[in-house]
Amino acid sequence: MVYLPPPQLAGNKPSYLEAYNRILSAHRRSPLSSASSVIVLVAPNVDALSAARMLATLFKQDDVAYRIIPVAGRDGVEGVKDELATNPDVSLNQFTFLRLLTKV
């Protein structure tokens, strides 16, 4: 698992701001291809859904095409990944799994 800290705590490690900027630059390099679409896999819990809504707001403000897919567990992620990999209309250039950790 990779931890992306906020910019002020990142030091010399990549921050979530840098990760978001990489998504934006990939979208802007090829805005009319399927590589420019962002697919967000979201766990069906309150924290993940809230984070997805915030991310969706950012994508809308930056005119990024996106799709949110709910997944439950590792099997759900693997199923979506396999489905997307076999779809001829979709080109997976990068597959990144984002997970929100919370303490109970």
Biopython code that builds the backbone (N, CA, C, O; Angstrom):
import numpy as np
from Bio.PDB.StructureBuilder import StructureBuilder

atoms = [
    (1, "MET", "N", (0.839, -1.167, 0.000)),
    (1, "MET", "CA", (0.000, 0.000, 0.000)),
    (1, "MET", "C", (0.891, 1.239, 0.000)),
    (1, "MET", "O", (1.923, 1.275, 0.670)),
    (2, "VAL", "N", (0.491, 2.222, -0.737)),
    (2, "VAL", "CA", (1.213, 3.485, -0.815)),
    (2, "VAL", "C", (0.417, 4.536, -0.060)),
    (2, "VAL", "O", (-0.789, 4.684, -0.258)),
    (3, "TYR", "N", (1.101, 5.254, 0.799)),
    (3, "TYR", "CA", (0.465, 6.335, 1.546)),
    (3, "TYR", "C", (0.837, 7.660, 0.890)),
    (3, "TYR", "O", (2.018, 7.967, 0.731)),
    (4, "LEU", "N", (-0.160, 8.439, 0.513)),
    (4, "LEU", "CA", (0.075, 9.756, -0.070)),
    (4, "LEU", "C", (-0.328, 10.809, 0.948)),
    (4, "LEU", "O", (-1.519, 11.038, 1.163)),
    (5, "PRO", "N", (0.652, 11.456, 1.581)),
    (5, "PRO", "CA", (0.342, 12.455, 2.600)),
    (5, "PRO", "C", (-0.063, 13.786, 1.982)),
    (5, "PRO", "O", (0.134, 14.004, 0.787)),
    (6, "PRO", "N", (-0.629, 14.677, 2.795)),
    (6, "PRO", "CA", (-0.912, 16.020, 2.299)),
    (6, "PRO", "C", (0.399, 16.733, 1.971)),
    (6, "PRO", "O", (1.449, 16.380, 2.510)),
    (7, "PRO", "N", (0.344, 17.733, 1.092)),
    (7, "PRO", "CA", (1.575, 18.405, 0.648)),
    (7, "PRO", "C", (2.448, 18.932, 1.779)),
    (7, "PRO", "O", (3.673, 18.841, 1.699)),
    (8, "GLN", "N", (1.847, 19.480, 2.828)),
    (8, "GLN", "CA", (2.641, 20.058, 3.902)),
    (8, "GLN", "C", (3.375, 19.011, 4.735)),
    (8, "GLN", "O", (4.329, 19.347, 5.437)),
    (9, "LEU", "N", (2.948, 17.738, 4.672)),
    (9, "LEU", "CA", (3.598, 16.671, 5.425)),
    (9, "LEU", "C", (4.414, 15.730, 4.543)),
    (9, "LEU", "O", (5.026, 14.790, 5.049)),
    (10, "ALA", "N", (4.431, 15.969, 3.238)),
    (10, "ALA", "CA", (5.042, 15.026, 2.305)),
    (10, "ALA", "C", (6.563, 15.017, 2.354)),
    (10, "ALA", "O", (7.179, 13.968, 2.165)),
    (11, "GLY", "N", (7.173, 16.158, 2.603)),
    (11, "GLY", "CA", (8.636, 16.208, 2.562)),
    (11, "GLY", "C", (9.125, 15.895, 1.156)),
    (11, "GLY", "O", (8.749, 16.579, 0.204)),
    (12, "ASN", "N", (9.959, 14.870, 1.015)),
    (12, "ASN", "CA", (10.455, 14.490, -0.309)),
    (12, "ASN", "C", (9.652, 13.365, -0.948)),
    (12, "ASN", "O", (10.002, 12.901, -2.033)),
    (13, "LYS", "N", (8.575, 12.917, -0.293)),
    (13, "LYS", "CA", (7.702, 11.882, -0.847)),
    (13, "LYS", "C", (6.597, 12.530, -1.677)),
    (13, "LYS", "O", (6.255, 13.692, -1.456)),
    (14, "PRO", "N", (6.034, 11.783, -2.635)),
    (14, "PRO", "CA", (4.920, 12.363, -3.409)),
    (14, "PRO", "C", (3.686, 12.567, -2.522)),
    (14, "PRO", "O", (3.404, 11.758, -1.638)),
    (15, "SER", "N", (2.969, 13.643, -2.770)),
    (15, "SER", "CA", (1.762, 13.940, -2.000)),
    (15, "SER", "C", (0.529, 13.617, -2.848)),
    (15, "SER", "O", (0.639, 13.319, -4.037)),
    (16, "TYR", "N", (-0.652, 13.680, -2.212)),
    (16, "TYR", "CA", (-1.863, 13.445, -2.980)),
    (16, "TYR", "C", (-2.101, 14.541, -4.000)),
    (16, "TYR", "O", (-2.761, 14.302, -5.011)),
    (17, "LEU", "N", (-1.578, 15.741, -3.760)),
    (17, "LEU", "CA", (-1.673, 16.821, -4.739)),
    (17, "LEU", "C", (-0.900, 16.457, -6.003)),
    (17, "LEU", "O", (-1.381, 16.691, -7.112)),
    (18, "GLU", "N", (0.288, 15.888, -5.846)),
    (18, "GLU", "CA", (1.081, 15.473, -7.000)),
    (18, "GLU", "C", (0.397, 14.323, -7.748)),
    (18, "GLU", "O", (0.437, 14.270, -8.977)),
    (19, "ALA", "N", (-0.223, 13.412, -7.013)),
    (19, "ALA", "CA", (-0.937, 12.302, -7.656)),
    (19, "ALA", "C", (-2.113, 12.839, -8.482)),
    (19, "ALA", "O", (-2.337, 12.393, -9.608)),
    (20, "TYR", "N", (-2.858, 13.790, -7.925)),
    (20, "TYR", "CA", (-3.980, 14.381, -8.656)),
    (20, "TYR", "C", (-3.487, 15.126, -9.893)),
    (20, "TYR", "O", (-4.106, 15.049, -10.954)),
    (21, "ASN", "N", (-2.382, 15.842, -9.759)),
    (21, "ASN", "CA", (-1.821, 16.559, -10.907)),
    (21, "ASN", "C", (-1.363, 15.599, -12.004)),
    (21, "ASN", "O", (-1.450, 15.932, -13.185)),
    (22, "ARG", "N", (-0.877, 14.414, -11.633)),
    (22, "ARG", "CA", (-0.525, 13.404, -12.646)),
    (22, "ARG", "C", (-1.762, 12.914, -13.387)),
    (22, "ARG", "O", (-1.715, 12.688, -14.596)),
    (23, "ILE", "N", (-2.865, 12.750, -12.668)),
    (23, "ILE", "CA", (-4.122, 12.357, -13.321)),
    (23, "ILE", "C", (-4.555, 13.442, -14.304)),
    (23, "ILE", "O", (-4.949, 13.141, -15.431)),
    (24, "LEU", "N", (-4.482, 14.704, -13.876)),
    (24, "LEU", "CA", (-4.862, 15.817, -14.756)),
    (24, "LEU", "C", (-3.974, 15.884, -15.992)),
    (24, "LEU", "O", (-4.474, 16.074, -17.101)),
    (25, "SER", "N", (-2.689, 15.733, -15.819)),
    (25, "SER", "CA", (-1.785, 15.831, -16.975)),
    (25, "SER", "C", (-2.006, 14.675, -17.940)),
    (25, "SER", "O", (-1.916, 14.870, -19.152)),
    (26, "ALA", "N", (-2.295, 13.471, -17.436)),
    (26, "ALA", "CA", (-2.599, 12.342, -18.325)),
    (26, "ALA", "C", (-3.875, 12.614, -19.112)),
    (26, "ALA", "O", (-3.955, 12.293, -20.298)),
    (27, "HIS", "N", (-4.868, 13.202, -18.462)),
    (27, "HIS", "CA", (-6.122, 13.545, -19.134)),
    (27, "HIS", "C", (-5.887, 14.600, -20.217)),
    (27, "HIS", "O", (-6.429, 14.494, -21.317)),
    (28, "ARG", "N", (-5.101, 15.589, -19.913)),
    (28, "ARG", "CA", (-4.884, 16.688, -20.863)),
    (28, "ARG", "C", (-3.993, 16.289, -22.027)),
    (28, "ARG", "O", (-4.060, 16.910, -23.088)),
    (29, "ARG", "N", (-3.156, 15.266, -21.857)),
    (29, "ARG", "CA", (-2.316, 14.803, -22.966)),
    (29, "ARG", "C", (-3.139, 14.155, -24.066)),
    (29, "ARG", "O", (-2.786, 14.253, -25.241)),
    (30, "SER", "N", (-4.227, 13.498, -23.705)),
    (30, "SER", "CA", (-5.056, 12.827, -24.707)),
    (30, "SER", "C", (-6.531, 12.992, -24.363)),
    (30, "SER", "O", (-7.178, 12.021, -23.971)),
    (31, "PRO", "N", (-7.073, 14.192, -24.500)),
    (31, "PRO", "CA", (-8.439, 14.460, -24.037)),
    (31, "PRO", "C", (-9.543, 13.750, -24.811)),
    (31, "PRO", "O", (-10.662, 13.644, -24.307)),
    (32, "LEU", "N", (-9.271, 13.266, -26.001)),
    (32, "LEU", "CA", (-10.334, 12.627, -26.783)),
    (32, "LEU", "C", (-10.228, 11.111, -26.822)),
    (32, "LEU", "O", (-11.009, 10.464, -27.521)),
    (33, "SER", "N", (-9.296, 10.531, -26.100)),
    (33, "SER", "CA", (-9.147, 9.073, -26.115)),
    (33, "SER", "C", (-9.659, 8.476, -24.810)),
    (33, "SER", "O", (-9.919, 9.191, -23.842)),
    (34, "SER", "N", (-9.798, 7.156, -24.801)),
    (34, "SER", "CA", (-10.263, 6.488, -23.593)),
    (34, "SER", "C", (-9.235, 6.583, -22.474)),
    (34, "SER", "O", (-9.573, 6.393, -21.306)),
    (35, "ALA", "N", (-7.964, 6.879, -22.826)),
    (35, "ALA", "CA", (-6.937, 7.021, -21.798)),
    (35, "ALA", "C", (-7.191, 8.238, -20.936)),
    (35, "ALA", "O", (-6.643, 8.352, -19.839)),
    (36, "SER", "N", (-8.020, 9.150, -21.422)),
    (36, "SER", "CA", (-8.275, 10.360, -20.654)),
    (36, "SER", "C", (-9.400, 10.175, -19.645)),
    (36, "SER", "O", (-9.588, 11.034, -18.783)),
    (37, "SER", "N", (-10.145, 9.093, -19.724)),
    (37, "SER", "CA", (-11.218, 8.849, -18.768)),
    (37, "SER", "C", (-10.642, 8.303, -17.470)),
    (37, "SER", "O", (-9.686, 7.526, -17.473)),
    (38, "VAL", "N", (-11.234, 8.719, -16.374)),
    (38, "VAL", "CA", (-10.801, 8.262, -15.057)),
    (38, "VAL", "C", (-11.903, 7.385, -14.492)),
    (38, "VAL", "O", (-13.076, 7.761, -14.497)),
    (39, "ILE", "N", (-11.522, 6.224, -14.008)),
    (39, "ILE", "CA", (-12.469, 5.324, -13.374)),
    (39, "ILE", "C", (-12.098, 5.245, -11.904)),
    (39, "ILE", "O", (-10.970, 4.890, -11.559)),
    (40, "VAL", "N", (-13.044, 5.574, -11.041)),
    (40, "VAL", "CA", (-12.816, 5.581, -9.603)),
    (40, "VAL", "C", (-13.561, 4.397, -9.000)),
    (40, "VAL", "O", (-14.782, 4.291, -9.118)),
    (41, "LEU", "N", (-12.812, 3.509, -8.354)),
    (41, "LEU", "CA", (-13.410, 2.361, -7.675)),
    (41, "LEU", "C", (-13.601, 2.737, -6.218)),
    (41, "LEU", "O", (-12.652, 3.147, -5.550)),
    (42, "VAL", "N", (-14.823, 2.598, -5.721)),
    (42, "VAL", "CA", (-15.163, 3.089, -4.390)),
    (42, "VAL", "C", (-15.798, 1.985, -3.560)),
    (42, "VAL", "O", (-16.709, 1.289, -4.010)),
    (43, "ALA", "N", (-15.299, 1.840, -2.338)),
    (43, "ALA", "CA", (-15.897, 0.895, -1.398)),
    (43, "ALA", "C", (-17.248, 1.435, -0.929)),
    (43, "ALA", "O", (-17.425, 2.649, -0.830)),
    (44, "PRO", "N", (-18.203, 0.548, -0.638)),
    (44, "PRO", "CA", (-19.532, 1.014, -0.225)),
    (44, "PRO", "C", (-19.598, 1.346, 1.269)),
    (44, "PRO", "O", (-20.341, 0.719, 2.023)),
    (45, "ASN", "N", (-18.804, 2.348, 1.683)),
    (45, "ASN", "CA", (-18.917, 2.825, 3.061)),
    (45, "ASN", "C", (-18.940, 4.352, 3.047)),
    (45, "ASN", "O", (-18.573, 4.978, 2.053)),
    (46, "VAL", "N", (-19.366, 4.929, 4.134)),
    (46, "VAL", "CA", (-19.598, 6.370, 4.192)),
    (46, "VAL", "C", (-18.342, 7.173, 3.892)),
    (46, "VAL", "O", (-18.400, 8.141, 3.133)),
    (47, "ASP", "N", (-17.208, 6.794, 4.470)),
    (47, "ASP", "CA", (-15.968, 7.547, 4.269)),
    (47, "ASP", "C", (-15.520, 7.503, 2.812)),
    (47, "ASP", "O", (-15.153, 8.531, 2.243)),
    (48, "ALA", "N", (-15.549, 6.332, 2.215)),
    (48, "ALA", "CA", (-15.124, 6.199, 0.823)),
    (48, "ALA", "C", (-16.071, 6.944, -0.113)),
    (48, "ALA", "O", (-15.623, 7.581, -1.066)),
    (49, "LEU", "N", (-17.365, 6.870, 0.148)),
    (49, "LEU", "CA", (-18.337, 7.580, -0.692)),
    (49, "LEU", "C", (-18.172, 9.092, -0.569)),
    (49, "LEU", "O", (-18.313, 9.814, -1.556)),
    (50, "SER", "N", (-17.876, 9.571, 0.629)),
    (50, "SER", "CA", (-17.640, 11.009, 0.821)),
    (50, "SER", "C", (-16.381, 11.452, 0.081)),
    (50, "SER", "O", (-16.373, 12.501, -0.563)),
    (51, "ALA", "N", (-15.326, 10.660, 0.173)),
    (51, "ALA", "CA", (-14.084, 10.978, -0.538)),
    (51, "ALA", "C", (-14.313, 10.959, -2.048)),
    (51, "ALA", "O", (-13.782, 11.808, -2.763)),
    (52, "ALA", "N", (-15.090, 10.008, -2.534)),
    (52, "ALA", "CA", (-15.385, 9.930, -3.961)),
    (52, "ALA", "C", (-16.174, 11.148, -4.421)),
    (52, "ALA", "O", (-15.958, 11.659, -5.520)),
    (53, "ARG", "N", (-17.076, 11.603, -3.587)),
    (53, "ARG", "CA", (-17.852, 12.802, -3.949)),
    (53, "ARG", "C", (-16.949, 14.032, -4.041)),
    (53, "ARG", "O", (-17.109, 14.857, -4.941)),
    (54, "MET", "N", (-16.003, 14.154, -3.111)),
    (54, "MET", "CA", (-15.063, 15.276, -3.159)),
    (54, "MET", "C", (-14.188, 15.193, -4.412)),
    (54, "MET", "O", (-13.949, 16.198, -5.082)),
    (55, "LEU", "N", (-13.717, 13.988, -4.717)),
    (55, "LEU", "CA", (-12.895, 13.794, -5.908)),
    (55, "LEU", "C", (-13.694, 14.089, -7.171)),
    (55, "LEU", "O", (-13.174, 14.689, -8.111)),
    (56, "ALA", "N", (-14.949, 13.673, -7.194)),
    (56, "ALA", "CA", (-15.813, 13.952, -8.343)),
    (56, "ALA", "C", (-16.008, 15.447, -8.542)),
    (56, "ALA", "O", (-16.048, 15.920, -9.678)),
    (57, "THR", "N", (-16.129, 16.193, -7.454)),
    (57, "THR", "CA", (-16.253, 17.644, -7.544)),
    (57, "THR", "C", (-15.006, 18.258, -8.175)),
    (57, "THR", "O", (-15.104, 19.145, -9.023)),
    (58, "LEU", "N", (-13.833, 17.778, -7.756)),
    (58, "LEU", "CA", (-12.584, 18.268, -8.355)),
    (58, "LEU", "C", (-12.522, 17.936, -9.839)),
    (58, "LEU", "O", (-12.128, 18.771, -10.653)),
    (59, "PHE", "N", (-12.914, 16.704, -10.191)),
    (59, "PHE", "CA", (-12.901, 16.310, -11.602)),
    (59, "PHE", "C", (-13.835, 17.189, -12.425)),
    (59, "PHE", "O", (-13.485, 17.587, -13.536)),
    (60, "LYS", "N", (-15.014, 17.497, -11.898)),
    (60, "LYS", "CA", (-15.953, 18.364, -12.613)),
    (60, "LYS", "C", (-15.363, 19.749, -12.827)),
    (60, "LYS", "O", (-15.485, 20.315, -13.913)),
    (61, "GLN", "N", (-14.727, 20.298, -11.801)),
    (61, "GLN", "CA", (-14.129, 21.631, -11.908)),
    (61, "GLN", "C", (-13.006, 21.664, -12.938)),
    (61, "GLN", "O", (-12.781, 22.689, -13.581)),
    (62, "ASP", "N", (-12.302, 20.546, -13.095)),
    (62, "ASP", "CA", (-11.182, 20.479, -14.034)),
    (62, "ASP", "C", (-11.567, 19.843, -15.369)),
    (62, "ASP", "O", (-10.695, 19.553, -16.189)),
    (63, "ASP", "N", (-12.865, 19.623, -15.595)),
    (63, "ASP", "CA", (-13.380, 19.048, -16.844)),
    (63, "ASP", "C", (-12.741, 17.697, -17.180)),
    (63, "ASP", "O", (-12.338, 17.457, -18.319)),
    (64, "VAL", "N", (-12.656, 16.842, -16.200)),
    (64, "VAL", "CA", (-12.114, 15.497, -16.392)),
    (64, "VAL", "C", (-13.278, 14.519, -16.479)),
    (64, "VAL", "O", (-14.147, 14.491, -15.607)),
    (65, "ALA", "N", (-13.285, 13.716, -17.544)),
    (65, "ALA", "CA", (-14.311, 12.684, -17.678)),
    (65, "ALA", "C", (-14.011, 11.583, -16.661)),
    (65, "ALA", "O", (-12.878, 11.108, -16.573)),
    (66, "TYR", "N", (-15.014, 11.183, -15.904)),
    (66, "TYR", "CA", (-14.799, 10.163, -14.877)),
    (66, "TYR", "C", (-16.029, 9.279, -14.756)),
    (66, "TYR", "O", (-17.120, 9.614, -15.219)),
    (67, "ARG", "N", (-15.812, 8.149, -14.123)),
    (67, "ARG", "CA", (-16.896, 7.211, -13.837)),
    (67, "ARG", "C", (-16.625, 6.612, -12.466)),
    (67, "ARG", "O", (-15.493, 6.221, -12.183)),
    (68, "ILE", "N", (-17.621, 6.534, -11.624)),
    (68, "ILE", "CA", (-17.483, 5.950, -10.292)),
    (68, "ILE", "C", (-18.137, 4.577, -10.295)),
    (68, "ILE", "O", (-19.299, 4.427, -10.675)),
    (69, "ILE", "N", (-17.371, 3.574, -9.864)),
    (69, "ILE", "CA", (-17.863, 2.195, -9.815)),
    (69, "ILE", "C", (-17.743, 1.695, -8.378)),
    (69, "ILE", "O", (-16.642, 1.670, -7.828)),
    (70, "PRO", "N", (-18.857, 1.297, -7.759)),
    (70, "PRO", "CA", (-18.763, 0.746, -6.401)),
    (70, "PRO", "C", (-18.213, -0.675, -6.443)),
    (70, "PRO", "O", (-18.619, -1.476, -7.285)),
    (71, "VAL", "N", (-17.300, -0.985, -5.545)),
    (71, "VAL", "CA", (-16.730, -2.334, -5.440)),
    (71, "VAL", "C", (-16.677, -2.735, -3.978)),
    (71, "VAL", "O", (-16.489, -1.896, -3.096)),
    (72, "ALA", "N", (-16.843, -4.006, -3.734)),
    (72, "ALA", "CA", (-16.773, -4.519, -2.368)),
    (72, "ALA", "C", (-15.666, -5.560, -2.299)),
    (72, "ALA", "O", (-15.810, -6.666, -2.821)),
    (73, "GLY", "N", (-14.588, -5.212, -1.669)),
    (73, "GLY", "CA", (-13.505, -6.156, -1.425)),
    (73, "GLY", "C", (-12.586, -6.362, -2.615)),
    (73, "GLY", "O", (-12.785, -5.814, -3.699)),
    (74, "ARG", "N", (-11.570, -7.180, -2.363)),
    (74, "ARG", "CA", (-10.556, -7.472, -3.366)),
    (74, "ARG", "C", (-11.152, -8.161, -4.594)),
    (74, "ARG", "O", (-10.744, -7.888, -5.723)),
    (75, "ASP", "N", (-12.118, -9.054, -4.371)),
    (75, "ASP", "CA", (-12.743, -9.746, -5.503)),
    (75, "ASP", "C", (-13.468, -8.771, -6.421)),
    (75, "ASP", "O", (-13.435, -8.915, -7.643)),
    (76, "GLY", "N", (-14.118, -7.787, -5.831)),
    (76, "GLY", "CA", (-14.801, -6.772, -6.631)),
    (76, "GLY", "C", (-13.839, -5.959, -7.465)),
    (76, "GLY", "O", (-14.115, -5.668, -8.629)),
    (77, "VAL", "N", (-12.700, -5.586, -6.874)),
    (77, "VAL", "CA", (-11.687, -4.823, -7.598)),
    (77, "VAL", "C", (-11.123, -5.663, -8.741)),
    (77, "VAL", "O", (-10.993, -5.176, -9.865)),
    (78, "GLU", "N", (-10.792, -6.911, -8.461)),
    (78, "GLU", "CA", (-10.252, -7.799, -9.501)),
    (78, "GLU", "C", (-11.268, -8.019, -10.618)),
    (78, "GLU", "O", (-10.904, -8.062, -11.794)),
    (79, "GLY", "N", (-12.547, -8.158, -10.249)),
    (79, "GLY", "CA", (-13.589, -8.350, -11.260)),
    (79, "GLY", "C", (-13.717, -7.155, -12.189)),
    (79, "GLY", "O", (-13.816, -7.316, -13.406)),
    (80, "VAL", "N", (-13.715, -5.956, -11.620)),
    (80, "VAL", "CA", (-13.804, -4.741, -12.433)),
    (80, "VAL", "C", (-12.555, -4.592, -13.295)),
    (80, "VAL", "O", (-12.649, -4.239, -14.471)),
    (81, "LYS", "N", (-11.396, -4.858, -12.720)),
    (81, "LYS", "CA", (-10.138, -4.763, -13.471)),
    (81, "LYS", "C", (-10.151, -5.726, -14.658)),
    (81, "LYS", "O", (-9.783, -5.346, -15.769)),
    (82, "ASP", "N", (-10.571, -6.969, -14.428)),
    (82, "ASP", "CA", (-10.630, -7.952, -15.514)),
    (82, "ASP", "C", (-11.642, -7.552, -16.578)),
    (82, "ASP", "O", (-11.392, -7.704, -17.774)),
    (83, "GLU", "N", (-12.788, -7.039, -16.134)),
    (83, "GLU", "CA", (-13.824, -6.600, -17.075)),
    (83, "GLU", "C", (-13.328, -5.448, -17.949)),
    (83, "GLU", "O", (-13.557, -5.432, -19.159)),
    (84, "LEU", "N", (-12.653, -4.497, -17.330)),
    (84, "LEU", "CA", (-12.128, -3.362, -18.084)),
    (84, "LEU", "C", (-10.995, -3.782, -19.017)),
    (84, "LEU", "O", (-10.877, -3.258, -20.124)),
    (85, "ALA", "N", (-10.166, -4.721, -18.577)),
    (85, "ALA", "CA", (-9.039, -5.172, -19.394)),
    (85, "ALA", "C", (-9.504, -5.911, -20.642)),
    (85, "ALA", "O", (-8.820, -5.880, -21.665)),
    (86, "THR", "N", (-10.656, -6.576, -20.577)),
    (86, "THR", "CA", (-11.160, -7.321, -21.731)),
    (86, "THR", "C", (-12.078, -6.489, -22.619)),
    (86, "THR", "O", (-12.483, -6.949, -23.686)),
    (87, "ASN", "N", (-12.410, -5.282, -22.199)),
    (87, "ASN", "CA", (-13.268, -4.403, -22.980)),
    (87, "ASN", "C", (-12.426, -3.727, -24.072)),
    (87, "ASN", "O", (-11.476, -3.013, -23.750)),
    (88, "PRO", "N", (-12.750, -3.936, -25.347)),
    (88, "PRO", "CA", (-11.941, -3.350, -26.418)),
    (88, "PRO", "C", (-12.033, -1.827, -26.491)),
    (88, "PRO", "O", (-11.169, -1.187, -27.090)),
    (89, "ASP", "N", (-13.064, -1.243, -25.894)),
    (89, "ASP", "CA", (-13.227, 0.214, -25.918)),
    (89, "ASP", "C", (-12.437, 0.924, -24.822)),
    (89, "ASP", "O", (-12.365, 2.153, -24.800)),
    (90, "VAL", "N", (-11.842, 0.145, -23.911)),
    (90, "VAL", "CA", (-11.127, 0.721, -22.781)),
    (90, "VAL", "C", (-9.657, 0.343, -22.865)),
    (90, "VAL", "O", (-9.307, -0.816, -23.090)),
    (91, "SER", "N", (-8.812, 1.337, -22.681)),
    (91, "SER", "CA", (-7.368, 1.113, -22.643)),
    (91, "SER", "C", (-6.866, 1.469, -21.257)),
    (91, "SER", "O", (-6.862, 2.639, -20.874)),
    (92, "LEU", "N", (-6.441, 0.458, -20.499)),
    (92, "LEU", "CA", (-5.933, 0.708, -19.156)),
    (92, "LEU", "C", (-4.455, 1.045, -19.233)),
    (92, "LEU", "O", (-3.615, 0.163, -19.414)),
    (93, "ASN", "N", (-4.145, 2.312, -19.096)),
    (93, "ASN", "CA", (-2.749, 2.731, -19.088)),
    (93, "ASN", "C", (-2.165, 2.630, -17.699)),
    (93, "ASN", "O", (-0.976, 2.357, -17.534)),
    (94, "GLN", "N", (-2.989, 2.848, -16.710)),
    (94, "GLN", "CA", (-2.535, 2.800, -15.332)),
    (94, "GLN", "C", (-3.697, 2.352, -14.483)),
    (94, "GLN", "O", (-4.828, 2.798, -14.676)),
    (95, "PHE", "N", (-3.421, 1.471, -13.544)),
    (95, "PHE", "CA", (-4.464, 1.024, -12.634)),
    (95, "PHE", "C", (-4.005, 1.350, -11.229)),
    (95, "PHE", "O", (-3.033, 0.778, -10.734)),
    (96, "THR", "N", (-4.694, 2.255, -10.599)),
    (96, "THR", "CA", (-4.337, 2.679, -9.251)),
    (96, "THR", "C", (-5.506, 2.403, -8.334)),
    (96, "THR", "O", (-6.643, 2.763, -8.638)),
    (97, "PHE", "N", (-5.231, 1.777, -7.233)),
    (97, "PHE", "CA", (-6.267, 1.484, -6.250)),
    (97, "PHE", "C", (-6.115, 2.455, -5.098)),
    (97, "PHE", "O", (-5.066, 2.507, -4.457)),
    (98, "LEU", "N", (-7.153, 3.219, -4.836)),
    (98, "LEU", "CA", (-7.144, 4.171, -3.736)),
    (98, "LEU", "C", (-7.990, 3.601, -2.603)),
    (98, "LEU", "O", (-9.112, 3.143, -2.814)),
    (99, "ARG", "N", (-7.436, 3.640, -1.420)),
    (99, "ARG", "CA", (-8.168, 3.099, -0.273)),
    (99, "ARG", "C", (-8.131, 4.115, 0.847)),
    (99, "ARG", "O", (-7.089, 4.703, 1.136)),
    (100, "LEU", "N", (-9.255, 4.314, 1.462)),
    (100, "LEU", "CA", (-9.346, 5.244, 2.567)),
    (100, "LEU", "C", (-9.319, 4.434, 3.855)),
    (100, "LEU", "O", (-10.168, 3.570, 4.072)),
    (101, "LEU", "N", (-8.352, 4.716, 4.697)),
    (101, "LEU", "CA", (-8.230, 3.998, 5.962)),
    (101, "LEU", "C", (-8.894, 4.795, 7.062)),
    (101, "LEU", "O", (-8.700, 6.006, 7.174)),
    (102, "THR", "N", (-9.672, 4.113, 7.866)),
    (102, "THR", "CA", (-10.310, 4.773, 8.996)),
    (102, "THR", "C", (-10.139, 3.901, 10.234)),
    (102, "THR", "O", (-10.018, 2.680, 10.132)),
    (103, "LYS", "N", (-10.130, 4.525, 11.381)),
    (103, "LYS", "CA", (-10.069, 3.789, 12.641)),
    (103, "LYS", "C", (-11.480, 3.651, 13.181)),
    (103, "LYS", "O", (-12.276, 4.589, 13.134)),
    (104, "VAL", "N", (-11.771, 2.485, 13.687)),
    (104, "VAL", "CA", (-13.104, 2.235, 14.236)),
    (104, "VAL", "C", (-13.044, 2.355, 15.737)),
    (104, "VAL", "O", (-14.059, 2.183, 16.411)),
]
sb = StructureBuilder()
sb.init_structure("model")
sb.init_model(0)
sb.init_chain("A")
sb.init_seg("    ")
for serial, (resi, resn, name, xyz) in enumerate(atoms, 1):
    if name == "N":
        sb.init_residue(resn, " ", resi, " ")
    sb.init_atom(name, np.array(xyz, "f"), 0.0, 1.0, " ", f" {name:<3s}", serial, name[0])
structure = sb.get_structure()
